[in-house]
C-alpha cells in the first residue's frame, strides 16, 4: 500500500469548516502518534487550506487516499490498521 522507503504524506485540511469540525484535534492526535511511535522520518505531515469538500469533513489524506468525516475514533482506526507503517515501532496508537 505504501512504498517502504518514502515518507507517508498525511495532509490535514485546515479550512475553517474541517478545522472546527475536528481537524484541530486530529492534527494534534496525528502529531502525538508520530512522536510516540518513532515515525518522525517516516511521515510527512502537512496542512492545506480548504479542499472544497467541506460537507464531507473533516477531511484528511493519508498516502494519497482521502478520508472524509474523520472523527477521533475513525482516526484511531486509520492509524492502527494492521500492516500499516503508521503503526510504528510499538504497533499501537
N, C-alpha and C positions, 0 to 999 in steps of 0.2 A: 504494500500500500504506500509506504514512504521509502524514498531512497535512503540507505543507511548512512551515507557519508554527508549528505546535505542537511543543513538545519531545517527543521519543520517550521514553516511560517504559520503563525497564528495572527490573524487580523481581526481586531475588535472594532466594530462600528462605534464611533464616538459621536454620532449625530445626536441631537438633543433628545429625540424620542427613544432611541435604543439605550442611550446612557441613563435616562431617567427610569426606564423600564427594567433595568437590571444590569446593563453592561458596566456600570460603575463598580458594582460588587463583583461581576465576572472578571473584570480586569485585575482586581486585587486577588481574587482566588487563583487565577492563572499564574500571576507573578509569584504568589506564595508557593504554588505547586512546583513551578520551575525551580525556585530556590531550594526547596526542601527535598527535591528528588535529584539534585545534581544535574539539571538539564540546561544550565546556562549556555554551554556551547552547542547544544542540540536544538535549541528553539530560538527562533527569531520572532519576537513579539512586537507587533506594531499596531497602531491605531489609525483609522481612516475616518474622514468625515462621512457624512450621510451617503449611503449606497442606494438610495431610492427604493428601499424595501421596508419602509417604516412600519407598515401594517403587520408585517410578519416578525417584527423584532421582539426582543433584542436579537440581533444577528451577529454571527462571527464566522470566520472561515478558518479551518484547520487543514493544512496541507492541500489547499486548493478546493476543498469541499465546504460549501456554505451550509450553515446550520441556522435555522430560524427558531424563534420562540425559545431561546436558550435560557431556561430557568436554572437556579442553583443546582437542583437535583439532576437536571439534564447535563449540565456542565460536568458534574462529578462523573456521570456515566461516560461522557466523551473522554475525559482524562484517564479513566480506568479501564478502557476497552482492552480485553485480552489481546496480546500480541502488538499493542500499540507502543511505539517508542516513547510515548508520553507517560507511560507508567514509570519510567526512570529506573534508577538503581534499586529502589525499595519496593517497587511493584504495587504501590497503593497510594491513594491520594490522601 
